[in-house]
Every structure is written in structure tokens, then in C-alpha cells.
């Protein structure tokens, strides 16, 4: 079956969890740095074949070298998750290389680079953040469905934020995108 992670395990000590993902194919968006790279390392250490994707191709290649330097199985495919044609191409490449996808981690995101007052926020900035943080996971899930269904037990993990429930001043777009992602995530199980 297809499982969906809602991200409610904020206080979990991941070092105590040692699942076996030997030869499972795990795609991590926004996997070149920060949380995404940490997730990639954890899955890689658990035996997974990690597929990183990131809009920053240079950072992606650096992350790939880092993972491979740790003797982890990894590849990197550059992708802007807000661009439908790039997501289609990404999933085609994963399908050609692996034939299935065991775990999709929707981690790519933009934190509010604009931290000003609402009246001053350019709508293009708001639209870009929602395109990456909310549209991106939807596109990735949509075009990964066939690959996920080819796996024996598959999962989609959407990385949200406390900003979905409590905001900091002037984080309009980020909060809206993460709140939307929370709602979209809990609607998936009843829709798939």
C-alpha cells in the first residue's frame, strides 16, 4: 500500500531508529543541503539508494560527493520542483534507472526571503514560494504515483513546519505554503 507521512514526530530521536532500507529507492527533493541532506544521509546509512534532487545543481553535486565519500549509494538529478516539465523528466529518469520508487520525500522549500510588511511584499515572491513549497510536492506526488505503485510498500513524506500552526511576524507566504501542505497531506490518504 501507499503510506503518507504527516510529520508529527518532531521530538523523535532519529538516532534510535535504525530501519532497514537496503536497496530501497528514495527520492529527496531539496536534498543538497540542510534538512534534505540530513534525510539523505539517514536513508543512505540505512542502505537506501538515494536520489537527490535540487534546483541548485552545484550544491547537489557537492552533496552527492559527500554521500559517495561516506560510501553511500546516491545519484543526483537537478530539478526545479515547481516546473511541471522538469518534474516529469525527473520521474522519467528515476523510472529508467530503478523502475520503482519506494519513498518520495517532499522536502524542497523556500523560507520567506522577504521578511517585510504585507503591503510591501511583491506578489511574485508570494507566488514563487507557494509554487515550490506547495505546488512542488503536488507535482512530485502526481508524477511519482506510477513508480510508487511499482514498489511493494511505498511512502510519501511531506516536510512541513511549525509555521503551519504558529507564525512569526511577516512570514506570510511560508506559513501559507506549509499550512496548505499540511492540509494537502492529510487529504491524500482518502483520495488515493
Z-matrix of the N, CA and C atoms (Angstrom, degrees):
N
C 1 1.439
C 2 1.515 1 111.40
N 3 1.303 2 115.88 1 168.55
C 4 1.457 3 122.99 2 179.67
C 5 1.519 4 108.31 3 -100.30
N 6 1.315 5 117.23 4 118.67
C 7 1.456 6 122.43 5 -179.79
C 8 1.517 7 109.28 6 -103.54
N 9 1.326 8 115.74 7 153.34
C 10 1.457 9 120.14 8 -179.62
C 11 1.510 10 109.83 9 -128.70
N 12 1.326 11 116.95 10 131.73
C 13 1.461 12 121.21 11 178.26
C 14 1.509 13 110.46 12 -96.20
N 15 1.321 14 115.90 13 131.38
C 16 1.455 15 120.24 14 -178.14
C 17 1.526 16 111.21 15 -98.61
N 18 1.322 17 118.45 16 -11.76
C 19 1.460 18 119.99 17 175.21
C 20 1.506 19 114.08 18 80.75
N 21 1.307 20 117.76 19 40.90
C 22 1.452 21 121.17 20 -179.56
C 23 1.532 22 112.56 21 -95.23
N 24 1.318 23 118.55 22 6.55
C 25 1.449 24 121.43 23 -172.96
C 26 1.515 25 111.24 24 -102.45
N 27 1.309 26 116.68 25 52.53
C 28 1.458 27 121.84 26 -172.32
C 29 1.537 28 113.08 27 -66.49
N 30 1.326 29 118.07 28 -29.71
C 31 1.455 30 120.75 29 -175.58
C 32 1.527 31 112.83 30 -101.78
N 33 1.316 32 116.99 31 12.02
C 34 1.453 33 120.92 32 -177.13
C 35 1.527 34 110.36 33 -75.00
N 36 1.331 35 116.79 34 136.07
C 37 1.453 36 121.83 35 176.24
C 38 1.521 37 107.85 36 -86.07
N 39 1.332 38 117.37 37 101.15
C 40 1.463 39 121.15 38 -173.99
C 41 1.518 40 112.71 39 -66.03
N 42 1.331 41 118.44 40 -19.61
C 43 1.460 42 120.37 41 178.68
C 44 1.528 43 111.56 42 -68.19
N 45 1.330 44 117.72 43 -21.84
C 46 1.464 45 121.42 44 179.37
C 47 1.521 46 111.93 45 -84.21
N 48 1.318 47 116.42 46 -13.52
C 49 1.458 48 121.12 47 -178.92
C 50 1.523 49 107.99 48 -98.25
N 51 1.324 50 117.25 49 120.20
C 52 1.464 51 120.58 50 -179.65
C 53 1.525 52 109.74 51 -128.45
N 54 1.321 53 116.95 52 67.36
C 55 1.464 54 119.05 53 179.11
C 56 1.528 55 111.32 54 -70.56
N 57 1.306 56 115.01 55 160.24
C 58 1.456 57 120.70 56 178.39
C 59 1.529 58 108.72 57 -101.75
N 60 1.298 59 116.34 58 111.77
C 61 1.457 60 121.69 59 177.21
C 62 1.527 61 110.04 60 -114.14
N 63 1.318 62 116.16 61 29.17
C 64 1.465 63 121.64 62 -178.12
C 65 1.525 64 110.26 63 -51.51
N 66 1.327 65 115.07 64 120.80
C 67 1.462 66 124.08 65 177.21
C 68 1.530 67 114.58 66 64.67
N 69 1.323 68 118.99 67 12.28
C 70 1.459 69 121.28 68 173.03
C 71 1.532 70 107.87 69 -78.58
N 72 1.307 71 116.09 70 146.18
C 73 1.464 72 121.31 71 -179.91
C 74 1.527 73 107.84 72 -97.95
N 75 1.331 74 115.92 73 120.79
C 76 1.454 75 122.26 74 -176.37
C 77 1.525 76 109.25 75 -124.10
N 78 1.322 77 116.69 76 120.42
C 79 1.465 78 122.73 77 177.97
C 80 1.521 79 108.66 78 -102.29
N 81 1.331 80 116.21 79 126.27
C 82 1.457 81 121.87 80 -179.02
C 83 1.519 82 109.21 81 -121.26
N 84 1.331 83 116.44 82 114.61
C 85 1.459 84 119.99 83 176.35
C 86 1.522 85 108.43 84 -81.16
N 87 1.318 86 116.41 85 148.69
C 88 1.460 87 119.46 86 -176.19
C 89 1.518 88 110.81 87 61.42
N 90 1.321 89 116.18 88 37.33
C 91 1.450 90 121.53 89 -172.50
C 92 1.512 91 116.08 90 -90.50
N 93 1.317 92 118.31 91 6.22
C 94 1.460 93 120.49 92 -173.83
C 95 1.517 94 114.28 93 -82.78
N 96 1.324 95 117.20 94 -19.65
C 97 1.462 96 118.75 95 -176.55
C 98 1.521 97 110.45 96 -159.47
N 99 1.314 98 116.67 97 172.19
C 100 1.453 99 122.47 98 174.76
C 101 1.520 100 113.88 99 58.48
N 102 1.328 101 115.54 100 -136.95
C 103 1.463 102 121.98 101 -178.31
C 104 1.520 103 110.99 102 -58.43
N 105 1.314 104 117.29 103 -42.30
C 106 1.462 105 121.20 104 -178.68
C 107 1.515 106 112.76 105 -60.36
N 108 1.324 107 117.04 106 -42.96
C 109 1.458 108 120.67 107 178.35
C 110 1.527 109 110.38 108 -67.11
N 111 1.322 110 117.06 109 -38.48
C 112 1.460 111 120.61 110 176.39
C 113 1.518 112 111.81 111 -61.94
N 114 1.331 113 116.21 112 -41.30
C 115 1.465 114 121.11 113 177.20
C 116 1.525 115 109.71 114 -64.03
N 117 1.325 116 116.52 115 -42.81
C 118 1.469 117 121.22 116 179.32
C 119 1.523 118 110.73 117 -60.67
N 120 1.318 119 116.96 118 -43.74
C 121 1.467 120 120.70 119 179.02
C 122 1.531 121 110.58 120 -62.99
N 123 1.315 122 117.33 121 -43.83
C 124 1.466 123 120.86 122 -179.11
C 125 1.526 124 111.17 123 -62.17
N 126 1.328 125 117.28 124 -46.77
C 127 1.467 126 120.13 125 178.52
C 128 1.531 127 110.56 126 -65.55
N 129 1.331 128 116.51 127 -40.81
C 130 1.460 129 120.03 128 178.56
C 131 1.522 130 111.72 129 -61.64
N 132 1.318 131 117.03 130 -42.75
C 133 1.462 132 121.26 131 178.96
C 134 1.526 133 111.76 132 -67.01
N 135 1.335 134 116.56 133 -23.07
C 136 1.464 135 121.35 134 177.26
C 137 1.530 136 111.62 135 -87.70
N 138 1.346 137 116.87 136 5.07
C 139 1.461 138 121.31 137 174.06
C 140 1.516 139 116.28 138 99.19
N 141 1.321 140 118.12 139 2.63
C 142 1.466 141 121.15 140 -177.10
C 143 1.526 142 112.00 141 -74.25
N 144 1.324 143 114.42 142 155.09
C 145 1.461 144 122.48 143 167.58
C 146 1.521 145 104.92 144 -88.48
N 147 1.317 146 117.33 145 106.39
C 148 1.452 147 123.06 146 -173.94
C 149 1.524 148 110.08 147 -89.57
N 150 1.327 149 116.19 148 131.63
C 151 1.461 150 122.49 149 172.38
C 152 1.524 151 106.32 150 -114.77
N 153 1.313 152 116.12 151 110.55
C 154 1.460 153 121.80 152 177.02
C 155 1.514 154 109.27 153 -87.46
N 156 1.308 155 115.60 154 144.68
C 157 1.451 156 118.83 155 167.26
C 158 1.514 157 107.90 156 -138.65
N 159 1.316 158 115.77 157 144.18
C 160 1.456 159 121.26 158 -179.11
C 161 1.524 160 107.95 159 -159.79
N 162 1.301 161 116.13 160 150.11
C 163 1.464 162 120.40 161 177.06
C 164 1.532 163 110.36 162 -72.57
N 165 1.332 164 116.71 163 -25.40
C 166 1.459 165 122.21 164 179.44
C 167 1.529 166 108.33 165 -89.93
N 168 1.330 167 115.89 166 95.18
C 169 1.463 168 121.42 167 -174.55
C 170 1.529 169 112.11 168 -61.14
N 171 1.327 170 117.33 169 -41.19
C 172 1.464 171 120.70 170 -179.64
C 173 1.536 172 110.90 171 -63.22
N 174 1.324 173 116.83 172 -45.78
C 175 1.472 174 120.60 173 178.27
C 176 1.524 175 110.40 174 -64.02
N 177 1.324 176 116.41 175 -36.28
C 178 1.462 177 120.60 176 178.14
C 179 1.521 178 111.77 177 -62.59
N 180 1.323 179 116.53 178 -42.98
C 181 1.465 180 120.45 179 178.90
C 182 1.526 181 111.48 180 -67.41
N 183 1.329 182 117.24 181 -37.02
C 184 1.466 183 120.68 182 175.71
C 185 1.525 184 110.72 183 -64.00
N 186 1.333 185 116.94 184 -42.74
C 187 1.468 186 121.56 185 177.89
C 188 1.527 187 110.44 186 -63.41
N 189 1.319 188 116.02 187 -41.38
C 190 1.463 189 120.75 188 178.63
C 191 1.533 190 110.43 189 -60.08
N 192 1.331 191 116.95 190 -46.71
C 193 1.462 192 120.71 191 178.32
C 194 1.524 193 111.33 192 -60.82
N 195 1.321 194 115.62 193 -38.80
C 196 1.472 195 120.12 194 178.79
C 197 1.528 196 111.09 195 -63.46
N 198 1.324 197 116.61 196 -45.74
C 199 1.469 198 120.95 197 179.76
C 200 1.521 199 110.92 198 -65.41
N 201 1.326 200 116.08 199 -45.56
C 202 1.459 201 119.51 200 179.80
C 203 1.520 202 111.31 201 -66.00
N 204 1.329 203 117.19 202 -30.43
C 205 1.452 204 121.71 203 175.37
C 206 1.524 205 112.46 204 -65.71
N 207 1.321 206 116.01 205 -22.53
C 208 1.468 207 122.17 206 176.20
C 209 1.533 208 110.80 207 -93.49
N 210 1.325 209 115.58 208 12.45
C 211 1.471 210 122.42 209 -179.17
C 212 1.525 211 112.78 210 62.92
N 213 1.337 212 117.04 211 30.93
C 214 1.455 213 121.83 212 177.53
C 215 1.523 214 109.23 213 -96.76
N 216 1.326 215 116.17 214 147.21
C 217 1.463 216 121.37 215 179.34
C 218 1.527 217 108.66 216 -82.24
N 219 1.319 218 116.05 217 117.16
C 220 1.459 219 119.26 218 -176.45
C 221 1.519 220 111.07 219 -153.10
N 222 1.328 221 114.11 220 152.40
C 223 1.457 222 122.96 221 170.75
C 224 1.528 223 107.23 222 -136.13
N 225 1.312 224 116.62 223 165.71
C 226 1.459 225 121.01 224 179.50
C 227 1.518 226 109.41 225 -135.91
N 228 1.337 227 115.84 226 131.36
C 229 1.455 228 122.30 227 177.78
C 230 1.537 229 107.22 228 -128.18
N 231 1.322 230 118.35 229 112.60
C 232 1.469 231 119.92 230 179.36
C 233 1.534 232 111.11 231 -62.48
N 234 1.337 233 116.14 232 141.51
C 235 1.471 234 120.04 233 179.66
C 236 1.521 235 110.40 234 -164.99
N 237 1.317 236 115.64 235 137.79
C 238 1.465 237 122.56 236 168.38
C 239 1.527 238 105.30 237 -96.04
N 240 1.332 239 117.39 238 108.16
C 241 1.468 240 120.81 239 -173.68
C 242 1.520 241 113.77 240 -66.75
N 243 1.316 242 117.79 241 -12.27
C 244 1.463 243 119.82 242 177.82
C 245 1.532 244 112.26 243 -85.56
N 246 1.332 245 116.78 244 -8.52
C 247 1.468 246 121.87 245 -178.37
C 248 1.529 247 109.17 246 -101.40
N 249 1.312 248 116.75 247 110.94
C 250 1.464 249 121.76 248 -174.55
C 251 1.520 250 112.77 249 -54.50
N 252 1.319 251 117.71 250 -45.70
C 253 1.468 252 119.61 251 -178.16
C 254 1.528 253 111.92 252 -63.66
N 255 1.326 254 117.66 253 -32.41
C 256 1.467 255 120.18 254 177.84
C 257 1.527 256 111.35 255 -71.72
N 258 1.323 257 116.93 256 -37.32
C 259 1.468 258 120.63 257 178.11
C 260 1.530 259 109.97 258 -67.42
N 261 1.325 260 117.42 259 -40.96
C 262 1.468 261 120.90 260 176.49
C 263 1.529 262 109.39 261 -58.87
N 264 1.332 263 117.16 262 -47.05
C 265 1.467 264 121.25 263 179.72
C 266 1.527 265 111.16 264 -63.39
N 267 1.328 266 117.33 265 -39.49
C 268 1.460 267 121.89 266 177.63
C 269 1.527 268 110.88 267 -58.83
N 270 1.330 269 116.63 268 -50.06
C 271 1.462 270 120.08 269 -177.93
C 272 1.533 271 111.30 270 -67.75
N 273 1.326 272 116.87 271 -33.35
C 274 1.472 273 119.60 272 174.53
C 275 1.526 274 110.54 273 -61.10
N 276 1.340 275 116.86 274 -43.49
C 277 1.469 276 120.76 275 -179.99
C 278 1.524 277 111.37 276 -66.02
N 279 1.333 278 117.24 277 -41.05
C 280 1.469 279 120.29 278 177.57
C 281 1.524 280 109.31 279 -63.91
N 282 1.328 281 117.00 280 -42.11
C 283 1.464 282 121.07 281 178.69
C 284 1.520 283 112.25 282 -62.77
N 285 1.329 284 116.76 283 -43.87
C 286 1.475 285 120.58 284 179.15
C 287 1.525 286 111.53 285 -63.18
N 288 1.321 287 117.06 286 -39.29
C 289 1.469 288 121.34 287 -176.44
C 290 1.525 289 113.15 288 -79.46
N 291 1.345 290 116.80 289 -34.18
C 292 1.463 291 119.42 290 -169.76
C 293 1.534 292 114.94 291 -126.96
N 294 1.320 293 117.48 292 -23.34
C 295 1.457 294 120.46 293 179.54
C 296 1.514 295 115.06 294 76.73
N 297 1.318 296 117.01 295 -7.29
C 298 1.463 297 120.83 296 -179.70
C 299 1.530 298 108.61 297 -159.98
N 300 1.322 299 115.26 298 170.97
C 301 1.458 300 122.22 299 173.77
C 302 1.518 301 106.48 300 -140.41
N 303 1.326 302 116.33 301 121.70
C 304 1.460 303 120.71 302 -178.49
C 305 1.520 304 112.36 303 -86.78
N 306 1.326 305 117.11 304 -36.59
C 307 1.464 306 121.40 305 -178.62
C 308 1.528 307 109.06 306 -141.52
N 309 1.324 308 115.31 307 129.93
C 310 1.465 309 122.68 308 171.33
C 311 1.519 310 106.86 309 -110.13
N 312 1.327 311 116.56 310 120.16
C 313 1.461 312 121.43 311 176.79
C 314 1.520 313 107.52 312 -108.50
N 315 1.325 314 116.30 313 107.70
C 316 1.466 315 121.80 314 177.32
C 317 1.523 316 107.96 315 -86.58
N 318 1.324 317 114.92 316 92.67
C 319 1.453 318 121.64 317 -176.57
C 320 1.530 319 112.82 318 -112.33
N 321 1.321 320 118.30 319 -23.20
C 322 1.472 321 120.55 320 -175.94
C 323 1.520 322 110.17 321 -54.23
N 324 1.312 323 115.24 322 136.91
C 325 1.454 324 118.25 323 179.41
C 326 1.513 325 111.66 324 -168.36
N 327 1.318 326 114.07 325 157.25
C 328 1.462 327 121.71 326 175.63
C 329 1.520 328 106.90 327 -116.41
N 330 1.324 329 116.58 328 121.62
C 331 1.463 330 120.04 329 171.26
C 332 1.531 331 106.27 330 -77.73
N 333 1.311 332 116.65 331 159.46
C 334 1.459 333 119.82 332 -176.34
C 335 1.524 334 112.38 333 -58.43
N 336 1.317 335 118.61 334 102.68
C 337 1.455 336 118.74 335 173.84
C 338 1.529 337 110.37 336 -74.35
N 339 1.329 338 115.78 337 -21.05
C 340 1.459 339 120.66 338 177.46
C 341 1.515 340 107.27 339 -100.00
N 342 1.282 341 118.18 340 111.12
C 343 1.464 342 121.84 341 -179.21
C 344 1.520 343 109.03 342 -116.02
N 345 1.302 344 115.34 343 54.30
C 346 1.459 345 119.93 344 -179.50
C 347 1.515 346 111.15 345 -116.87
N 348 1.279 347 115.83 346 -170.39
C 349 1.462 348 122.46 347 -178.46
C 350 1.525 349 110.90 348 -75.12
N 351 1.301 350 116.40 349 150.28
C 352 1.458 351 122.77 350 -177.34
C 353 1.526 352 112.11 351 -52.95
N 354 1.287 353 117.53 352 -43.61
C 355 1.465 354 121.02 353 -178.23
C 356 1.526 355 112.81 354 -61.90
N 357 1.323 356 116.45 355 -23.97
C 358 1.460 357 120.99 356 -177.52
C 359 1.525 358 113.81 357 -97.32
N 360 1.313 359 118.20 358 -7.64
C 361 1.465 360 120.99 359 -174.28
C 362 1.527 361 110.63 360 -74.25
N 363 1.324 362 117.53 361 123.98
C 364 1.469 363 119.88 362 175.43
C 365 1.537 364 109.23 363 -68.71
N 366 1.312 365 117.56 364 134.32
C 367 1.461 366 120.71 365 179.93
C 368 1.521 367 111.54 366 -63.35
N 369 1.321 368 116.87 367 -27.43
C 370 1.468 369 119.66 368 177.57
C 371 1.531 370 110.51 369 -63.07
N 372 1.321 371 117.74 370 -34.49
C 373 1.468 372 122.47 371 177.80
C 374 1.538 373 109.73 372 -67.77
N 375 1.317 374 115.88 373 -46.45
C 376 1.462 375 121.60 374 177.51
C 377 1.531 376 110.19 375 -58.18
N 378 1.321 377 116.59 376 -47.59
C 379 1.469 378 121.52 377 -179.04
C 380 1.522 379 111.95 378 -62.57
N 381 1.338 380 117.68 379 -40.47
C 382 1.475 381 120.89 380 -179.41
C 383 1.532 382 111.23 381 -64.83
N 384 1.320 383 116.71 382 -42.62
C 385 1.470 384 120.23 383 179.99
C 386 1.521 385 110.38 384 -64.25
N 387 1.329 386 117.93 385 -44.38
C 388 1.465 387 119.87 386 177.84
C 389 1.522 388 111.69 387 -66.82
N 390 1.323 389 117.10 388 -33.59
C 391 1.467 390 120.35 389 179.42
C 392 1.524 391 111.21 390 -63.51
N 393 1.316 392 117.61 391 -41.84
C 394 1.464 393 121.12 392 -179.64
C 395 1.521 394 110.97 393 -79.52
N 396 1.330 395 117.72 394 -48.87
C 397 1.459 396 122.19 395 -170.71
C 398 1.522 397 114.18 396 -78.14
N 399 1.312 398 118.68 397 -25.08
C 400 1.462 399 121.08 398 -176.54
C 401 1.530 400 112.59 399 -119.68
N 402 1.317 401 116.53 400 -49.89
C 403 1.469 402 119.67 401 177.35
C 404 1.533 403 111.23 402 -65.82
N 405 1.344 404 117.24 403 -38.87
C 406 1.458 405 121.71 404 -179.34
C 407 1.520 406 113.42 405 -55.68
N 408 1.328 407 119.18 406 -52.27
C 409 1.467 408 119.72 407 177.75
C 410 1.533 409 112.86 408 -60.59
N 411 1.336 410 116.82 409 -37.35
C 412 1.457 411 119.52 410 178.52
C 413 1.520 412 110.78 411 -64.50
N 414 1.325 413 117.29 412 -45.11
C 415 1.465 414 120.46 413 178.29
C 416 1.525 415 111.19 414 -62.45
N 417 1.322 416 116.36 415 -44.46
C 418 1.471 417 119.57 416 -179.10
C 419 1.522 418 111.01 417 -62.96
N 420 1.314 419 117.53 418 -44.85
C 421 1.469 420 120.32 419 178.85
C 422 1.529 421 110.71 420 -64.13
N 423 1.320 422 117.09 421 -44.38
C 424 1.468 423 121.21 422 -179.04
C 425 1.525 424 111.42 423 -57.18
N 426 1.327 425 116.37 424 -49.05
C 427 1.459 426 119.72 425 -174.48
C 428 1.535 427 113.00 426 -86.23
N 429 1.330 428 117.20 427 -7.74
C 430 1.468 429 120.82 428 175.56
C 431 1.523 430 111.91 429 -94.00
N 432 1.321 431 118.79 430 -10.79
C 433 1.471 432 121.03 431 -172.98
C 434 1.520 433 113.73 432 -53.11
N 435 1.311 434 118.19 433 -46.60
C 436 1.464 435 120.06 434 -179.65
C 437 1.518 436 110.80 435 -61.15
N 438 1.329 437 116.92 436 -44.27
C 439 1.463 438 121.01 437 179.56
C 440 1.529 439 111.04 438 -65.29
N 441 1.319 440 117.06 439 -39.82
C 442 1.463 441 121.11 440 178.26
C 443 1.528 442 110.83 441 -65.11
N 444 1.304 443 115.89 442 -39.07
C 445 1.473 444 119.41 443 179.31
C 446 1.527 445 112.30 444 -71.81
N 447 1.342 446 117.22 445 -18.28
C 448 1.460 447 121.25 446 175.55
C 449 1.533 448 111.88 447 -77.03
N 450 1.317 449 116.87 448 -15.34
C 451 1.467 450 121.48 449 179.25
C 452 1.531 451 108.69 450 -87.42
N 453 1.320 452 115.68 451 155.06
C 454 1.463 453 120.05 452 -179.07
C 455 1.528 454 111.62 453 -68.04
N 456 1.318 455 116.67 454 -49.24
C 457 1.465 456 122.78 455 177.43
C 458 1.521 457 106.27 456 -134.53
N 459 1.310 458 117.26 457 112.87
C 460 1.461 459 121.01 458 -175.16
C 461 1.518 460 110.73 459 -117.42
N 462 1.321 461 115.03 460 160.75
C 463 1.461 462 120.39 461 -179.92
C 464 1.523 463 110.42 462 -146.25
N 465 1.320 464 114.77 463 148.94
C 466 1.454 465 122.76 464 170.53
C 467 1.522 466 106.12 465 -115.83
N 468 1.329 467 116.26 466 124.18
C 469 1.457 468 121.60 467 177.03
C 470 1.523 469 108.25 468 -113.79
N 471 1.317 470 116.59 469 119.51
C 472 1.458 471 121.67 470 178.48
C 473 1.520 472 108.59 471 -105.21
N 474 1.315 473 117.00 472 123.48
C 475 1.460 474 121.70 473 -179.06
C 476 1.529 475 108.23 474 -88.47
N 477 1.320 476 114.94 475 114.06
C 478 1.463 477 120.05 476 179.35
C 479 1.528 478 108.71 477 -106.80
N 480 1.308 479 117.15 478 -153.71
C 481 1.459 480 120.84 479 -174.58
C 482 1.517 481 109.81 480 -156.59
N 483 1.313 482 115.33 481 156.82
C 484 1.463 483 119.12 482 172.70
C 485 1.523 484 110.97 483 -62.26
N 486 1.319 485 116.72 484 -18.61
C 487 1.472 486 120.26 485 177.73
C 488 1.537 487 111.63 486 -64.00
N 489 1.309 488 117.41 487 -14.73
C 490 1.465 489 120.35 488 174.89
C 491 1.527 490 111.01 489 -68.62
N 492 1.337 491 117.04 490 -22.93
C 493 1.462 492 121.82 491 -174.23
C 494 1.515 493 114.27 492 -118.56
N 495 1.316 494 116.37 493 -26.17
C 496 1.459 495 120.75 494 179.18
C 497 1.520 496 108.29 495 -145.41
N 498 1.295 497 116.00 496 129.52
C 499 1.459 498 119.77 497 -172.24
C 500 1.507 499 112.95 498 -106.09
N 501 1.309 500 113.92 499 157.83
C 502 1.454 501 122.87 500 168.88
C 503 1.519 502 106.19 501 -100.52
N 504 1.302 503 118.09 502 159.30
C 505 1.472 504 119.48 503 179.53
C 506 1.528 505 112.17 504 -56.18
N 507 1.299 506 115.33 505 138.55
C 508 1.462 507 123.53 506 170.59
C 509 1.528 508 114.53 507 62.79
N 510 1.332 509 117.05 508 34.00
C 511 1.477 510 121.28 509 176.51
C 512 1.533 511 109.54 510 -113.31
N 513 1.303 512 116.45 511 44.75
C 514 1.456 513 123.26 512 -171.98
C 515 1.523 514 113.45 513 -55.10
N 516 1.297 515 116.59 514 -57.61
C 517 1.465 516 120.22 515 -174.08
C 518 1.521 517 111.62 516 -68.57
N 519 1.316 518 117.64 517 -44.03
C 520 1.460 519 120.82 518 -179.49
C 521 1.527 520 110.50 519 -61.62
N 522 1.331 521 117.09 520 -46.90
C 523 1.462 522 120.76 521 179.57
C 524 1.522 523 111.13 522 -61.74
N 525 1.321 524 117.03 523 -43.92
C 526 1.466 525 120.60 524 179.03
C 527 1.523 526 111.07 525 -62.23
N 528 1.328 527 116.69 526 -41.46
C 529 1.468 528 120.09 527 -177.94
C 530 1.520 529 111.34 528 -67.69
N 531 1.323 530 118.22 529 -40.96
C 532 1.463 531 120.79 530 -178.62
C 533 1.528 532 111.24 531 -74.71
N 534 1.322 533 117.65 532 -34.02
C 535 1.464 534 120.38 533 173.35
C 536 1.518 535 111.06 534 -64.53
N 537 1.328 536 115.78 535 -42.07
C 538 1.460 537 120.51 536 176.68
C 539 1.518 538 111.83 537 -63.52
N 540 1.332 539 117.01 538 -39.21
C 541 1.457 540 120.97 539 179.77
C 542 1.527 541 110.96 540 -66.82
N 543 1.330 542 117.79 541 -38.52
C 544 1.474 543 121.07 542 174.84
C 545 1.531 544 109.78 543 -58.91
N 546 1.316 545 116.91 544 -50.21
C 547 1.466 546 121.07 545 -178.32
C 548 1.527 547 110.99 546 -63.50
N 549 1.322 548 116.57 547 -43.07
C 550 1.467 549 120.84 548 179.52
C 551 1.522 550 110.38 549 -62.85
N 552 1.332 551 116.63 550 -39.63
C 553 1.462 552 121.07 551 -178.86
C 554 1.523 553 111.60 552 -62.79
N 555 1.325 554 117.51 553 -45.48
C 556 1.468 555 116.75 554 -179.05
C 557 1.517 556 113.25 555 -76.77
N 558 1.323 557 117.77 556 -10.56
C 559 1.468 558 119.61 557 173.74
C 560 1.535 559 112.04 558 -83.76
N 561 1.333 560 117.94 559 -20.17
C 562 1.465 561 120.95 560 -176.71
C 563 1.528 562 114.44 561 -61.51
N 564 1.332 563 120.17 562 -48.41
C 565 1.472 564 118.87 563 -175.67
C 566 1.528 565 113.74 564 -59.30
N 567 1.323 566 117.21 565 -33.55
C 568 1.463 567 119.09 566 -179.88
C 569 1.522 568 112.19 567 -82.59
N 570 1.334 569 115.97 568 -8.24
C 571 1.462 570 120.21 569 -178.40
C 572 1.515 571 114.02 570 -104.92
N 573 1.334 572 117.63 571 -21.75
C 574 1.470 573 119.17 572 -175.87
C 575 1.514 574 111.90 573 -93.07
